[in-house]
Amino acid sequence: MRVRAVCAVLLAAASAAAGAQEVASYTVEGDGIPLPLAGAQGDPQRGRAIVASRQLGLCLLCHPAPIPEERFQGDLAPSLAGAGARYSPAQLRLRVVDPRRINPASFMPAFHSAHQPSRIGAAWSGKPILSAQQVEDVVAWLATLR
């Protein structure tokens, strides 16, 4: 029940911040998305800010991360520390875009998909949580975590 409540809060808050963004087209190859979404170049500093944000990414609600100034990090999901050593940018991109493509039982929301669980409010249905640029920024930061 704790996981469902956290996921519902995450989806509602993050989707509210998303606005009316469009979902970029992408191709999944194996366990990754090899090309950047919409040809965007990621910025690791912006990505770190998105991950740390309590209004946008909300990643720290579930994941601990090497962001020592942020208190009260989650323990429901794996640590983001070392993510760049464990996964390629293509693998990281798919895990952010739609983690259920890797693990159908994942409670992590799809951050760049129009297909969210039914628990999301009607006002946010069909919209991505993060833009293509924001996904690339997060991937760029995660890739630095070695």
Backbone as a printed PyTorch tensor [residue, N CA C, xyz], in Angstrom:
tensor([[[  0.8230,  -1.1950,   0.0000],
         [  0.0000,   0.0000,   0.0000],
         [  0.8650,   1.2560,   0.0000]],

        [[  1.9760,   1.2330,   0.7250],
         [  2.8750,   2.3840,   0.7840],
         [  3.3960,   2.7360,  -0.6010]],

        [[  3.7530,   1.7340,  -1.3790],
         [  4.2670,   1.9510,  -2.7280],
         [  3.1880,   2.5650,  -3.6060]],

        [[  1.9590,   2.0970,  -3.5200],
         [  0.8710,   2.6420,  -4.3390],
         [  0.6000,   4.0960,  -3.9890]],

        [[  0.6160,   4.4300,  -2.7270],
         [  0.3770,   5.8120,  -2.3130],
         [  1.4860,   6.7230,  -2.8170]],

        [[  2.7190,   6.2810,  -2.6930],
         [  3.8540,   7.0760,  -3.1690],
         [  3.7630,   7.2490,  -4.6710]],

        [[  3.4470,   6.2080,  -5.3820],
         [  3.3490,   6.2670,  -6.8410],
         [  2.2310,   7.2180,  -7.2660]],

        [[  1.1110,   7.1930,  -6.5930],
         [  0.0060,   8.0830,  -6.9290],
         [  0.3950,   9.5440,  -6.7280]],

        [[  1.0780,   9.8420,  -5.6300],
         [  1.5480,  11.2040,  -5.3720],
         [  2.5460,  11.6190,  -6.4440]],

        [[  3.4700,  10.7400,  -6.7600],
         [  4.4840,  11.0140,  -7.7770],
         [  3.8450,  11.3230,  -9.1160]],

        [[  2.9280,  10.5060,  -9.5530],
         [  2.2860,  10.7150, -10.8430],
         [  1.4920,  12.0040, -10.8860]],

        [[  0.7480,  12.2830,  -9.8460],
         [ -0.0640,  13.5020,  -9.8390],
         [  0.7960,  14.7550,  -9.8420]],

        [[  1.7910,  14.8040,  -8.9770],
         [  2.6330,  15.9920,  -8.8870],
         [  3.4950,  16.1900, -10.1160]],

        [[  4.1370,  15.1450, -10.5640],
         [  5.0170,  15.2750, -11.7250],
         [  4.2230,  15.5510, -12.9890]],

        [[  3.0790,  14.9530, -13.1320],
         [  2.2740,  15.1970, -14.3180],
         [  1.7410,  16.6240, -14.3340]],

        [[  1.4420,  17.1630, -13.1810],
         [  0.9850,  18.5480, -13.1140],
         [  2.0570,  19.4890, -13.6210]],

        [[  3.3110,  19.1770, -13.3470],
         [  4.4200,  20.0150, -13.7850],
         [  4.7020,  19.8620, -15.2720]],

        [[  4.2090,  18.8120, -15.8850],
         [  4.5530,  18.5260, -17.2740],
         [  3.8790,  19.4580, -18.2710]],

        [[  2.7110,  19.9580, -17.9290],
         [  2.0210,  20.8070, -18.8760],
         [  1.5080,  20.0000, -20.0490]],

        [[  1.4550,  20.6240, -21.2190],
         [  0.9040,  19.9820, -22.4020],
         [  2.0170,  19.5610, -23.3570]],

        [[  2.9350,  18.7810, -22.8890],
         [  4.0570,  18.3430, -23.6980],
         [  3.6440,  17.2010, -24.6110]],

        [[  4.3650,  17.0960, -25.7050],
         [  4.1410,  16.0110, -26.6560],
         [  5.1420,  14.8950, -26.4100]],

        [[  4.7500,  13.6760, -26.7260],
         [  5.6360,  12.5260, -26.6120],
         [  6.4410,  12.4130, -27.8980]],

        [[  7.7650,  12.4180, -27.7690],
         [  8.6450,  12.2680, -28.9310],
         [  8.6250,  10.8170, -29.3950]],

        [[  8.7520,  10.6100, -30.6880],
         [  8.8280,   9.2410, -31.1840],
         [ 10.2290,   8.6930, -30.9090]],

        [[ 10.3040,   7.3980, -30.7240],
         [ 11.5760,   6.7440, -30.4500],
         [ 11.4690,   5.2790, -30.8570]],

        [[ 12.6300,   4.6580, -31.0040],
         [ 12.6980,   3.2400, -31.3520],
         [ 13.4660,   2.4980, -30.2700]],

        [[ 12.8760,   1.4390, -29.7720],
         [ 13.5300,   0.5920, -28.7820],
         [ 14.2950,  -0.4890, -29.5210]],

        [[ 15.5710,  -0.6260, -29.1690],
         [ 16.4000,  -1.6980, -29.7120],
         [ 16.9560,  -2.4730, -28.5290]],

        [[ 16.5560,  -3.7350, -28.4220],
         [ 16.9970,  -4.5460, -27.2910],
         [ 16.4450,  -3.9770, -25.9940]],

        [[ 17.3470,  -3.6170, -25.0830],
         [ 16.9130,  -3.0710, -23.7890],
         [ 17.2470,  -1.5940, -23.6690]],

        [[ 17.2040,  -0.8780, -24.8140],
         [ 17.5130,   0.5420, -24.7660],
         [ 16.8910,   1.3180, -25.9140]],

        [[ 17.0120,   2.6300, -25.8120],
         [ 16.6280,   3.5540, -26.8710],
         [ 17.9360,   4.2090, -27.3100]],

        [[ 18.4970,   3.7740, -28.4420],
         [ 19.8550,   4.2020, -28.8030],
         [ 20.0020,   5.6710, -29.1740]],

        [[ 18.9710,   6.2940, -29.7320],
         [ 19.0950,   7.6810, -30.1760],
         [ 18.4260,   8.6320, -29.1890]],

        [[ 19.0260,   9.7980, -28.9670],
         [ 18.4040,  10.7950, -28.0830],
         [ 17.0050,  11.1570, -28.5710]],

        [[ 16.1070,  11.3970, -27.6420],
         [ 14.7450,  11.7870, -27.9890],
         [ 14.7710,  13.1350, -28.6910]],

        [[ 14.0940,  13.2160, -29.8140],
         [ 13.9690,  14.4590, -30.5860],
         [ 15.3240,  15.0660, -30.9270]],

        [[ 16.3790,  14.2540, -30.9570],
         [ 17.7120,  14.7580, -31.2790],
         [ 18.2930,  15.6720, -30.2220]],

        [[ 17.7160,  15.6650, -29.0410],
         [ 18.1380,  16.5700, -27.9700],
         [ 19.4800,  16.1530, -27.3850]],

        [[ 20.2840,  17.1340, -27.0330],
         [ 21.5550,  16.9040, -26.3410],
         [ 21.3130,  17.1530, -24.8520]],

        [[ 21.6510,  16.2000, -24.0110],
         [ 21.4010,  16.3330, -22.5800],
         [ 22.4440,  17.1740, -21.8670]],

        [[ 22.0030,  17.8600, -20.8260],
         [ 22.8780,  18.6650, -19.9820],
         [ 22.8740,  18.0510, -18.5830]],

        [[ 24.0270,  17.5170, -18.1250],
         [ 24.0600,  16.8500, -16.8200],
         [ 23.6560,  17.7370, -15.6450]],

        [[ 23.9750,  19.0180, -15.6830],
         [ 23.5980,  19.9010, -14.5710],
         [ 22.0840,  20.0640, -14.4840]],

        [[ 21.4410,  20.2380, -15.6300],
         [ 19.9760,  20.3270, -15.6170],
         [ 19.3750,  18.9960, -15.1820]],

        [[ 19.9900,  17.8810, -15.6200],
         [ 19.4990,  16.5700, -15.2240],
         [ 19.5560,  16.3540, -13.7240]],

        [[ 20.6630,  16.7600, -13.1210],
         [ 20.7980,  16.6440, -11.6640],
         [ 19.7090,  17.4500, -10.9650]],

        [[ 19.4390,  18.6480, -11.4720],
         [ 18.4050,  19.4920, -10.8790],
         [ 17.0250,  18.8460, -11.0000]],

        [[ 16.7570,  18.2000, -12.1230],
         [ 15.4720,  17.5200, -12.3080],
         [ 15.3420,  16.3590, -11.3270]],

        [[ 16.3970,  15.5680, -11.1940],
         [ 16.3660,  14.4350, -10.2640],
         [ 16.1660,  14.9240,  -8.8320]],

        [[ 16.8040,  16.0200,  -8.4690],
         [ 16.7250,  16.5480,  -7.1040],
         [ 15.4230,  17.2850,  -6.8240]],

        [[ 14.7290,  17.7040,  -7.8630],
         [ 13.5330,  18.5260,  -7.7010],
         [ 12.4020,  17.7670,  -7.0080]],

        [[ 11.8080,  18.4340,  -6.0410],
         [ 10.6470,  17.8740,  -5.3300],
         [  9.3450,  18.2630,  -6.0320]],

        [[  9.4470,  19.0120,  -7.1360],
         [  8.2700,  19.4020,  -7.8960],
         [  8.2390,  18.8100,  -9.3010]],

        [[  9.3900,  18.4630,  -9.8530],
         [  9.4230,  18.0130, -11.2440],
         [  9.7080,  16.5130, -11.3630]],

        [[ 10.9540,  16.1130, -11.1690],
         [ 11.3030,  14.7110, -11.3420],
         [ 10.7840,  13.8250, -10.2300]],

        [[ 10.8680,  14.3150,  -9.0110],
         [ 10.4410,  13.5620,  -7.8330],
         [ 11.1530,  12.2210,  -7.6850]],

        [[ 12.3140,  12.0950,  -8.3020],
         [ 13.0590,  10.8350,  -8.2640],
         [ 13.4370,  10.4290,  -6.8430]],

        [[ 13.7680,  11.4440,  -6.0190],
         [ 14.2360,  11.1620,  -4.6640],
         [ 13.1210,  10.6990,  -3.7370]],

        [[ 11.9020,  10.7390,  -4.2240],
         [ 10.8010,  10.2000,  -3.4380],
         [ 10.9820,   8.6900,  -3.2500]],

        [[ 11.5460,   8.0310,  -4.2680],
         [ 11.7340,   6.5860,  -4.2270],
         [ 13.1940,   6.1560,  -4.2190]],

        [[ 14.0550,   6.8920,  -4.9360],
         [ 15.4670,   6.5180,  -5.0880],
         [ 16.3840,   7.3250,  -4.1850]],

        [[ 17.3830,   6.6830,  -3.5830],
         [ 18.4920,   7.4570,  -3.0180],
         [ 19.4340,   7.8260,  -4.1690]],

        [[ 20.1080,   8.9600,  -4.0360],
         [ 21.0190,   9.4100,  -5.0970],
         [ 22.1810,  10.1660,  -4.4690]],

        [[ 23.3040,  10.2510,  -5.1750],
         [ 24.4550,  10.9900,  -4.6540],
         [ 24.2460,  12.5060,  -4.7730]],

        [[ 23.2580,  12.9770,  -4.0420],
         [ 22.9450,  14.4000,  -3.9580],
         [ 22.8680,  14.7010,  -2.4600]],

        [[ 24.0340,  14.8520,  -1.8160],
         [ 24.0720,  14.9090,  -0.3520],
         [ 23.3100,  16.0650,   0.2720]],

        [[ 23.1280,  17.1580,  -0.4480],
         [ 22.4120,  18.2970,   0.1410],
         [ 20.9040,  18.0780,   0.2270]],

        [[ 20.4110,  17.0610,  -0.4790],
         [ 18.9840,  16.7530,  -0.4240],
         [ 18.7270,  15.7120,   0.6590]],

        [[ 17.9520,  16.0950,   1.6240],
         [ 17.6160,  15.1970,   2.7270],
         [ 16.3840,  14.3780,   2.3720]],

        [[ 16.1530,  13.3750,   3.1600],
         [ 14.9480,  12.5500,   3.0580],
         [ 14.8020,  11.9110,   1.6800]],

        [[ 15.8100,  11.1570,   1.3050],
         [ 15.7580,  10.4300,   0.0400],
         [ 15.0790,   9.0830,   0.2430]],

        [[ 14.4530,   8.5940,  -0.8200],
         [ 13.6750,   7.3660,  -0.7460],
         [ 14.5070,   6.1140,  -0.6070]],

        [[ 13.8110,   5.0490,  -0.2240],
         [ 14.4520,   3.7360,  -0.1080],
         [ 13.5810,   2.6350,  -0.7170]],

        [[ 12.6490,   3.0350,  -1.5870],
         [ 11.7630,   2.0640,  -2.2250],
         [ 12.3460,   1.4820,  -3.5080]],

        [[ 13.3260,   2.1760,  -4.0760],
         [ 13.8750,   1.7900,  -5.3770],
         [ 15.3990,   1.7870,  -5.2930]],

        [[ 16.0700,   1.2020,  -6.2820],
         [ 17.5370,   1.1300,  -6.2400],
         [ 18.2050,   2.5060,  -6.2150]],

        [[ 19.3870,   2.5460,  -5.6420],
         [ 20.1720,   3.7730,  -5.6140],
         [ 20.5720,   4.1580,  -7.0340]],

        [[ 20.6040,   5.4490,  -7.2740],
         [ 21.0500,   5.9480,  -8.5740],
         [ 22.5730,   6.0420,  -8.6420]],

        [[ 23.2430,   5.9240,  -7.5020],
         [ 24.7040,   5.9560,  -7.4790],
         [ 25.2310,   4.8140,  -8.3600]],

        [[ 26.1480,   5.1260,  -9.2390],
         [ 26.7340,   4.1130, -10.1090],
         [ 25.8850,   3.7260, -11.3080]],

        [[ 24.7790,   4.4270, -11.5350],
         [ 23.8860,   4.0690, -12.6470],
         [ 24.6080,   4.1130, -13.9860]],

        [[ 25.5080,   5.0760, -14.1570],
         [ 26.2490,   5.2000, -15.4080],
         [ 27.2450,   4.0790, -15.6260]],

        [[ 27.6450,   3.4170, -14.5510],
         [ 28.5440,   2.2650, -14.6640],
         [ 27.7570,   0.9810, -14.9540]],

        [[ 26.5150,   0.9440, -14.5160],
         [ 25.6900,  -0.2530, -14.6920],
         [ 24.9710,  -0.2950, -16.0370]],

        [[ 24.6540,   0.8870, -16.5720],
         [ 23.8400,   0.9590, -17.7880],
         [ 24.4420,   1.9250, -18.8020]],

        [[ 24.2140,   1.6480, -20.0690],
         [ 24.6090,   2.5580, -21.1450],
         [ 23.5880,   3.7020, -21.2070]],

        [[ 23.9140,   4.8000, -21.8860],
         [ 22.9150,   5.8610, -22.0620],
         [ 21.6210,   5.3510, -22.7140]],

        [[ 21.7310,   4.4300, -23.6690],
         [ 20.5310,   3.8740, -24.3090],
         [ 19.6630,   3.1290, -23.2940]],

        [[ 20.3020,   2.3520, -22.4220],
         [ 19.5580,   1.6150, -21.3940],
         [ 18.9510,   2.5610, -20.3660]],

        [[ 19.6890,   3.5810, -19.9740],
         [ 19.1620,   4.5780, -19.0350],
         [ 17.9550,   5.2890, -19.6400]],

        [[ 18.0620,   5.6470, -20.9160],
         [ 16.9780,   6.3600, -21.5980],
         [ 15.6850,   5.5420, -21.5570]],

        [[ 15.7500,   4.2580, -21.8760],
         [ 14.5400,   3.4330, -21.8470],
         [ 13.9930,   3.3230, -20.4260]],

        [[ 14.8640,   3.2110, -19.4470],
         [ 14.4140,   3.0860, -18.0630],
         [ 13.7180,   4.3430, -17.5650]],

        [[ 14.0920,   5.4980, -18.0950],
         [ 13.4100,   6.7470, -17.7360],
         [ 12.1410,   6.9040, -18.5690]],

        [[ 12.2350,   6.6660, -19.8650],
         [ 11.0940,   6.8350, -20.7650],
         [  9.9520,   5.9050, -20.3750]],

        [[ 10.2180,   4.6270, -20.2260],
         [  9.1610,   3.6610, -19.9140],
         [  9.7430,   2.4280, -19.2440]],

        [[  9.9230,   2.4520, -17.9340],
         [ 10.5460,   1.3360, -17.2280],
         [  9.7760,   0.0240, -17.3250]],

        [[  8.5040,   0.0860, -17.6370],
         [  7.7170,  -1.1480, -17.7440],
         [  8.0760,  -1.9660, -18.9800]],

        [[  8.8190,  -1.3680, -19.8990],
         [  9.3140,  -2.1360, -21.0600],
         [ 10.3820,  -3.1210, -20.6040]],

        [[ 11.0630,  -2.8150, -19.5080],
         [ 12.0930,  -3.6750, -18.9350],
         [ 11.4980,  -4.5790, -17.8600]],

        [[ 10.6650,  -3.9970, -17.0040],
         [ 10.0690,  -4.7190, -15.8820],
         [  8.5840,  -4.3530, -15.8070]],

        [[  7.7000,  -5.1860, -16.3420],
         [  6.2750,  -4.8710, -16.3420],
         [  5.6790,  -4.6470, -14.9500]],

        [[  6.3270,  -5.1510, -13.9060],
         [  5.8220,  -4.9830, -12.5500],
         [  6.3440,  -3.7110, -11.8760]],

        [[  7.1490,  -2.9300, -12.5760],
         [  7.7290,  -1.7250, -11.9850],
         [  6.6450,  -0.7410, -11.5570]],

        [[  6.8330,  -0.1250, -10.4030],
         [  5.9070,   0.9190,  -9.9790],
         [  6.4180,   2.3020, -10.3670]],

        [[  7.6050,   2.3600, -10.9800],
         [  8.1330,   3.6260, -11.4670],
         [  7.3030,   4.0810, -12.6570]],

        [[  6.8870,   5.3430, -12.6690],
         [  6.0900,   5.8080, -13.8070],
         [  6.9320,   5.9290, -15.0740]],

        [[  6.2710,   5.8790, -16.1890],
         [  6.9070,   6.1380, -17.4780],
         [  6.9920,   7.6590, -17.6040]],

        [[  8.2040,   8.2110, -17.6020],
         [  8.3560,   9.6560, -17.5760],
         [  8.1680,  10.3230, -18.9330]],

        [[  8.1870,   9.5540, -20.0190],
         [  7.9620,  10.1600, -21.3320],
         [  7.0680,   9.2390, -22.1480]],

        [[  5.8520,   9.1170, -21.6860],
         [  4.8810,   8.2480, -22.3320],
         [  3.4920,   8.8300, -22.1190]],

        [[  2.6260,   8.5850, -23.0550],
         [  1.2310,   8.9880, -22.8890],
         [  0.4360,   7.9040, -22.1680]],

        [[  1.0660,   6.7610, -21.9060],
         [  0.3780,   5.6220, -21.3060],
         [  0.7750,   5.4990, -19.8400]],

        [[ -0.0270,   6.0820, -18.9700],
         [  0.2140,   6.0250, -17.5390],
         [ -0.8520,   5.1390, -16.8920]],

        [[ -0.6030,   4.6870, -15.6790],
         [ -1.6060,   3.8660, -14.9880],
         [ -2.9180,   4.6230, -14.8050]],

        [[ -3.9630,   3.8910, -14.5650],
         [ -5.2910,   4.4800, -14.4180],
         [ -5.4130,   5.3780, -13.1950]],

        [[ -4.4490,   5.3500, -12.2850],
         [ -4.5310,   6.1690, -11.0730],
         [ -4.2280,   7.6400, -11.3240]],

        [[ -3.8880,   8.0190, -12.5300],
         [ -3.5330,   9.3950, -12.8230],
         [ -4.8040,  10.1990, -13.0970]],

        [[ -4.8040,  11.4650, -12.7090],
         [ -5.9610,  12.3230, -12.9120],
         [ -6.2510,  12.5590, -14.3870]],

        [[ -7.5030,  12.7490, -14.7190],
         [ -7.9160,  12.9370, -16.1110],
         [ -7.2220,  14.1370, -16.7560]],

        [[ -6.9470,  15.1810, -15.9960],
         [ -6.2960,  16.3760, -16.5470],
         [ -4.8910,  16.0860, -17.0640]],

        [[ -4.2540,  15.0220, -16.5660],
         [ -2.8790,  14.7070, -16.9470],
         [ -2.7960,  13.4910, -17.8690]],

        [[ -3.8950,  12.8830, -18.1460],
         [ -3.9100,  11.6830, -18.9700],
         [ -3.4070,  11.9980, -20.3810]],

        [[ -2.5720,  11.1130, -20.9060],
         [ -2.0830,  11.2620, -22.2670],
         [ -0.9230,  12.2180, -22.4330]],

        [[ -0.3610,  12.7020, -21.3390],
         [  0.7480,  13.6550, -21.4000],
         [  1.9800,  13.0720, -20.7100]],

        [[  3.1590,  13.3540, -21.2410],
         [  4.3700,  12.8690, -20.5700],
         [  4.6700,  13.6860, -19.3150]],

        [[  5.3420,  13.0740, -18.3690],
         [  5.7680,  13.7670, -17.1480],
         [  6.9400,  14.6820, -17.4550]],

        [[  7.9180,  14.1720, -18.2130],
         [  9.0870,  14.9500, -18.6020],
         [  9.1160,  15.1280, -20.1150]],

        [[  9.5980,  16.2880, -20.5640],
         [  9.7740,  16.5300, -21.9960],
         [ 10.9410,  15.6920, -22.5120]],

        [[ 11.0700,  15.6170, -23.8230],
         [ 12.1990,  14.9030, -24.4230],
         [ 13.5200,  15.5130, -23.9440]],

        [[ 13.5980,  16.8330, -23.8850],
         [ 14.8220,  17.4980, -23.4310],
         [ 15.1140,  17.1440, -21.9760]],

        [[ 14.1060,  17.1370, -21.1310],
         [ 14.3110,  16.8000, -19.7230],
         [ 14.7630,  15.3580, -19.5580]],

        [[ 14.2200,  14.4550, -20.3560],
         [ 14.6780,  13.0540, -20.3120],
         [ 16.1580,  13.0040, -20.6560]],

        [[ 16.5500,  13.6820, -21.7150],
         [ 17.9560,  13.6690, -22.1210],
         [ 18.8560,  14.2980, -21.0640]],

        [[ 18.3670,  15.3150, -20.3750],
         [ 19.1470,  15.9220, -19.2930],
         [ 19.3470,  14.9230, -18.1560]],

        [[ 18.3010,  14.2180, -17.7780],
         [ 18.3980,  13.2100, -16.7100],
         [ 19.3460,  12.0920, -17.1320]],

        [[ 19.2240,  11.6150, -18.3620],
         [ 20.1070,  10.5610, -18.8600],
         [ 21.5530,  11.0360, -18.8390]],

        [[ 21.7980,  12.2760, -19.2500],
         [ 23.1690,  12.8110, -19.2580],
         [ 23.7510,  12.8170, -17.8520]],

        [[ 22.9490,  13.1900, -16.8420],
         [ 23.4620,  13.1950, -15.4640],
         [ 23.6720,  11.7700, -14.9520]],

        [[ 22.6980,  10.9010, -15.1840],
         [ 22.8380,   9.5120, -14.7180],
         [ 24.0820,   8.8570, -15.3230]],

        [[ 24.3730,   9.1740, -16.5850],
         [ 25.5370,   8.5880, -17.2550],
         [ 26.8600,   9.0130, -16.6080]],

        [[ 26.8450,  10.1380, -15.8900],
         [ 28.0690,  10.5890, -15.2100],
         [ 28.3100,   9.8350, -13.9010]],

        [[ 27.3240,   9.1300, -13.4120],
         [ 27.4200,   8.4500, -12.1150],
         [ 28.1230,   7.1130, -12.2930]],

        [[ 29.4240,   7.1210, -12.0980],
         [ 30.2330,   5.9170, -12.3260],
         [ 30.7900,   5.3730, -11.0370]]])
